[in-house]
């Protein structure tokens, strides 16, 4: 059986205090610490011309879409 790449880091992720994508989904608009893998990455323009980034992020429990403002 082939393991998920994050299985190798699962213990370190737990020790670091990262929450899962499932837990993060219940904290919209809040800053949280996650550990996982970026699946997709896209740059886009917001309504007023600001650059934003859209990312799909995966961990051992699920996937989450993340919006990142350009001026971070």
Phi and psi in radians as a Rosetta constraint file:
Dihedral C 1 N 2 CA 2 C 2 CIRCULARHARMONIC -1.537 0.35
Dihedral N 2 CA 2 C 2 N 3 CIRCULARHARMONIC 2.244 0.35
Dihedral C 2 N 3 CA 3 C 3 CIRCULARHARMONIC -1.460 0.35
Dihedral N 3 CA 3 C 3 N 4 CIRCULARHARMONIC 2.692 0.35
Dihedral C 3 N 4 CA 4 C 4 CIRCULARHARMONIC -1.195 0.35
Dihedral N 4 CA 4 C 4 N 5 CIRCULARHARMONIC 2.466 0.35
Dihedral C 4 N 5 CA 5 C 5 CIRCULARHARMONIC -0.961 0.35
Dihedral N 5 CA 5 C 5 N 6 CIRCULARHARMONIC -0.527 0.35
Dihedral C 5 N 6 CA 6 C 6 CIRCULARHARMONIC -1.324 0.35
Dihedral N 6 CA 6 C 6 N 7 CIRCULARHARMONIC -0.272 0.35
Dihedral C 6 N 7 CA 7 C 7 CIRCULARHARMONIC -1.012 0.35
Dihedral N 7 CA 7 C 7 N 8 CIRCULARHARMONIC -0.579 0.35
Dihedral C 7 N 8 CA 8 C 8 CIRCULARHARMONIC -1.168 0.35
Dihedral N 8 CA 8 C 8 N 9 CIRCULARHARMONIC -0.423 0.35
Dihedral C 8 N 9 CA 9 C 9 CIRCULARHARMONIC -1.947 0.35
Dihedral N 9 CA 9 C 9 N 10 CIRCULARHARMONIC 0.128 0.35
Dihedral C 9 N 10 CA 10 C 10 CIRCULARHARMONIC -0.974 0.35
Dihedral N 10 CA 10 C 10 N 11 CIRCULARHARMONIC -0.772 0.35
Dihedral C 10 N 11 CA 11 C 11 CIRCULARHARMONIC -1.153 0.35
Dihedral N 11 CA 11 C 11 N 12 CIRCULARHARMONIC -0.742 0.35
Dihedral C 11 N 12 CA 12 C 12 CIRCULARHARMONIC -1.130 0.35
Dihedral N 12 CA 12 C 12 N 13 CIRCULARHARMONIC -0.639 0.35
Dihedral C 12 N 13 CA 13 C 13 CIRCULARHARMONIC -1.118 0.35
Dihedral N 13 CA 13 C 13 N 14 CIRCULARHARMONIC -0.782 0.35
Dihedral C 13 N 14 CA 14 C 14 CIRCULARHARMONIC -1.078 0.35
Dihedral N 14 CA 14 C 14 N 15 CIRCULARHARMONIC -0.770 0.35
Dihedral C 14 N 15 CA 15 C 15 CIRCULARHARMONIC -1.108 0.35
Dihedral N 15 CA 15 C 15 N 16 CIRCULARHARMONIC -0.553 0.35
Dihedral C 15 N 16 CA 16 C 16 CIRCULARHARMONIC -1.292 0.35
Dihedral N 16 CA 16 C 16 N 17 CIRCULARHARMONIC -0.228 0.35
Dihedral C 16 N 17 CA 17 C 17 CIRCULARHARMONIC 1.447 0.35
Dihedral N 17 CA 17 C 17 N 18 CIRCULARHARMONIC 0.290 0.35
Dihedral C 17 N 18 CA 18 C 18 CIRCULARHARMONIC -1.221 0.35
Dihedral N 18 CA 18 C 18 N 19 CIRCULARHARMONIC 2.507 0.35
Dihedral C 18 N 19 CA 19 C 19 CIRCULARHARMONIC -1.659 0.35
Dihedral N 19 CA 19 C 19 N 20 CIRCULARHARMONIC 2.896 0.35
Dihedral C 19 N 20 CA 20 C 20 CIRCULARHARMONIC -1.491 0.35
Dihedral N 20 CA 20 C 20 N 21 CIRCULARHARMONIC 2.898 0.35
Dihedral C 20 N 21 CA 21 C 21 CIRCULARHARMONIC -1.090 0.35
Dihedral N 21 CA 21 C 21 N 22 CIRCULARHARMONIC -0.593 0.35
Dihedral C 21 N 22 CA 22 C 22 CIRCULARHARMONIC -1.098 0.35
Dihedral N 22 CA 22 C 22 N 23 CIRCULARHARMONIC -0.790 0.35
Dihedral C 22 N 23 CA 23 C 23 CIRCULARHARMONIC -1.170 0.35
Dihedral N 23 CA 23 C 23 N 24 CIRCULARHARMONIC -0.710 0.35
Dihedral C 23 N 24 CA 24 C 24 CIRCULARHARMONIC -1.116 0.35
Dihedral N 24 CA 24 C 24 N 25 CIRCULARHARMONIC -0.560 0.35
Dihedral C 24 N 25 CA 25 C 25 CIRCULARHARMONIC -1.069 0.35
Dihedral N 25 CA 25 C 25 N 26 CIRCULARHARMONIC -0.383 0.35
Dihedral C 25 N 26 CA 26 C 26 CIRCULARHARMONIC -1.606 0.35
Dihedral N 26 CA 26 C 26 N 27 CIRCULARHARMONIC 0.173 0.35
Dihedral C 26 N 27 CA 27 C 27 CIRCULARHARMONIC -2.212 0.35
Dihedral N 27 CA 27 C 27 N 28 CIRCULARHARMONIC 0.903 0.35
Dihedral C 27 N 28 CA 28 C 28 CIRCULARHARMONIC -1.077 0.35
Dihedral N 28 CA 28 C 28 N 29 CIRCULARHARMONIC 2.434 0.35
Dihedral C 28 N 29 CA 29 C 29 CIRCULARHARMONIC 1.382 0.35
Dihedral N 29 CA 29 C 29 N 30 CIRCULARHARMONIC -0.050 0.35
Dihedral C 29 N 30 CA 30 C 30 CIRCULARHARMONIC -1.801 0.35
Dihedral N 30 CA 30 C 30 N 31 CIRCULARHARMONIC 2.677 0.35
Dihedral C 30 N 31 CA 31 C 31 CIRCULARHARMONIC -1.438 0.35
Dihedral N 31 CA 31 C 31 N 32 CIRCULARHARMONIC 2.201 0.35
Dihedral C 31 N 32 CA 32 C 32 CIRCULARHARMONIC -2.324 0.35
Dihedral N 32 CA 32 C 32 N 33 CIRCULARHARMONIC 2.826 0.35
Dihedral C 32 N 33 CA 33 C 33 CIRCULARHARMONIC -1.835 0.35
Dihedral N 33 CA 33 C 33 N 34 CIRCULARHARMONIC 2.132 0.35
Dihedral C 33 N 34 CA 34 C 34 CIRCULARHARMONIC -2.124 0.35
Dihedral N 34 CA 34 C 34 N 35 CIRCULARHARMONIC 2.780 0.35
Dihedral C 34 N 35 CA 35 C 35 CIRCULARHARMONIC -2.417 0.35
Dihedral N 35 CA 35 C 35 N 36 CIRCULARHARMONIC 2.201 0.35
Dihedral C 35 N 36 CA 36 C 36 CIRCULARHARMONIC -3.139 0.35
Dihedral N 36 CA 36 C 36 N 37 CIRCULARHARMONIC -2.606 0.35
Dihedral C 36 N 37 CA 37 C 37 CIRCULARHARMONIC -2.254 0.35
Dihedral N 37 CA 37 C 37 N 38 CIRCULARHARMONIC 2.384 0.35
Dihedral C 37 N 38 CA 38 C 38 CIRCULARHARMONIC -1.315 0.35
Dihedral N 38 CA 38 C 38 N 39 CIRCULARHARMONIC 2.267 0.35
Dihedral C 38 N 39 CA 39 C 39 CIRCULARHARMONIC -1.741 0.35
Dihedral N 39 CA 39 C 39 N 40 CIRCULARHARMONIC -0.762 0.35
Dihedral C 39 N 40 CA 40 C 40 CIRCULARHARMONIC -2.363 0.35
Dihedral N 40 CA 40 C 40 N 41 CIRCULARHARMONIC 2.752 0.35
Dihedral C 40 N 41 CA 41 C 41 CIRCULARHARMONIC -2.579 0.35
Dihedral N 41 CA 41 C 41 N 42 CIRCULARHARMONIC 2.240 0.35
Dihedral C 41 N 42 CA 42 C 42 CIRCULARHARMONIC -2.496 0.35
Dihedral N 42 CA 42 C 42 N 43 CIRCULARHARMONIC 2.375 0.35
Dihedral C 42 N 43 CA 43 C 43 CIRCULARHARMONIC -1.723 0.35
Dihedral N 43 CA 43 C 43 N 44 CIRCULARHARMONIC 2.454 0.35
Dihedral C 43 N 44 CA 44 C 44 CIRCULARHARMONIC -2.555 0.35
Dihedral N 44 CA 44 C 44 N 45 CIRCULARHARMONIC 2.940 0.35
Dihedral C 44 N 45 CA 45 C 45 CIRCULARHARMONIC -1.838 0.35
Dihedral N 45 CA 45 C 45 N 46 CIRCULARHARMONIC 2.337 0.35
Dihedral C 45 N 46 CA 46 C 46 CIRCULARHARMONIC -1.381 0.35
Dihedral N 46 CA 46 C 46 N 47 CIRCULARHARMONIC 3.127 0.35
Dihedral C 46 N 47 CA 47 C 47 CIRCULARHARMONIC -0.938 0.35
Dihedral N 47 CA 47 C 47 N 48 CIRCULARHARMONIC -0.708 0.35
Dihedral C 47 N 48 CA 48 C 48 CIRCULARHARMONIC -1.721 0.35
Dihedral N 48 CA 48 C 48 N 49 CIRCULARHARMONIC 0.338 0.35
Dihedral C 48 N 49 CA 49 C 49 CIRCULARHARMONIC 1.555 0.35
Dihedral N 49 CA 49 C 49 N 50 CIRCULARHARMONIC -0.083 0.35
Dihedral C 49 N 50 CA 50 C 50 CIRCULARHARMONIC -1.211 0.35
Dihedral N 50 CA 50 C 50 N 51 CIRCULARHARMONIC 2.578 0.35
Dihedral C 50 N 51 CA 51 C 51 CIRCULARHARMONIC -1.427 0.35
Dihedral N 51 CA 51 C 51 N 52 CIRCULARHARMONIC 2.372 0.35
Dihedral C 51 N 52 CA 52 C 52 CIRCULARHARMONIC -2.247 0.35
Dihedral N 52 CA 52 C 52 N 53 CIRCULARHARMONIC 2.762 0.35
Dihedral C 52 N 53 CA 53 C 53 CIRCULARHARMONIC -2.100 0.35
Dihedral N 53 CA 53 C 53 N 54 CIRCULARHARMONIC 2.414 0.35
Dihedral C 53 N 54 CA 54 C 54 CIRCULARHARMONIC -2.061 0.35
Dihedral N 54 CA 54 C 54 N 55 CIRCULARHARMONIC 2.243 0.35
Dihedral C 54 N 55 CA 55 C 55 CIRCULARHARMONIC -2.323 0.35
Dihedral N 55 CA 55 C 55 N 56 CIRCULARHARMONIC 2.431 0.35
Dihedral C 55 N 56 CA 56 C 56 CIRCULARHARMONIC -1.717 0.35
Dihedral N 56 CA 56 C 56 N 57 CIRCULARHARMONIC 2.241 0.35
Dihedral C 56 N 57 CA 57 C 57 CIRCULARHARMONIC -2.166 0.35
Dihedral N 57 CA 57 C 57 N 58 CIRCULARHARMONIC 2.307 0.35
Dihedral C 57 N 58 CA 58 C 58 CIRCULARHARMONIC -2.136 0.35
Dihedral N 58 CA 58 C 58 N 59 CIRCULARHARMONIC 2.456 0.35
Dihedral C 58 N 59 CA 59 C 59 CIRCULARHARMONIC -2.275 0.35
Dihedral N 59 CA 59 C 59 N 60 CIRCULARHARMONIC -2.877 0.35
Dihedral C 59 N 60 CA 60 C 60 CIRCULARHARMONIC -1.274 0.35
Dihedral N 60 CA 60 C 60 N 61 CIRCULARHARMONIC -0.197 0.35
Dihedral C 60 N 61 CA 61 C 61 CIRCULARHARMONIC -1.910 0.35
Dihedral N 61 CA 61 C 61 N 62 CIRCULARHARMONIC -0.321 0.35
Dihedral C 61 N 62 CA 62 C 62 CIRCULARHARMONIC 3.019 0.35
Dihedral N 62 CA 62 C 62 N 63 CIRCULARHARMONIC -2.823 0.35
Dihedral C 62 N 63 CA 63 C 63 CIRCULARHARMONIC -2.306 0.35
Dihedral N 63 CA 63 C 63 N 64 CIRCULARHARMONIC 2.624 0.35
Dihedral C 63 N 64 CA 64 C 64 CIRCULARHARMONIC -2.485 0.35
Dihedral N 64 CA 64 C 64 N 65 CIRCULARHARMONIC 2.405 0.35
Dihedral C 64 N 65 CA 65 C 65 CIRCULARHARMONIC -1.598 0.35
Dihedral N 65 CA 65 C 65 N 66 CIRCULARHARMONIC 2.309 0.35
Dihedral C 65 N 66 CA 66 C 66 CIRCULARHARMONIC -2.141 0.35
Dihedral N 66 CA 66 C 66 N 67 CIRCULARHARMONIC 2.333 0.35
Dihedral C 66 N 67 CA 67 C 67 CIRCULARHARMONIC -1.849 0.35
Dihedral N 67 CA 67 C 67 N 68 CIRCULARHARMONIC 2.209 0.35
Dihedral C 67 N 68 CA 68 C 68 CIRCULARHARMONIC -2.113 0.35
Dihedral N 68 CA 68 C 68 N 69 CIRCULARHARMONIC 2.099 0.35
Dihedral C 68 N 69 CA 69 C 69 CIRCULARHARMONIC -1.114 0.35
Dihedral N 69 CA 69 C 69 N 70 CIRCULARHARMONIC 2.607 0.35
Dihedral C 69 N 70 CA 70 C 70 CIRCULARHARMONIC -1.165 0.35
Dihedral N 70 CA 70 C 70 N 71 CIRCULARHARMONIC -0.500 0.35
Dihedral C 70 N 71 CA 71 C 71 CIRCULARHARMONIC -1.725 0.35
Dihedral N 71 CA 71 C 71 N 72 CIRCULARHARMONIC 1.228 0.35
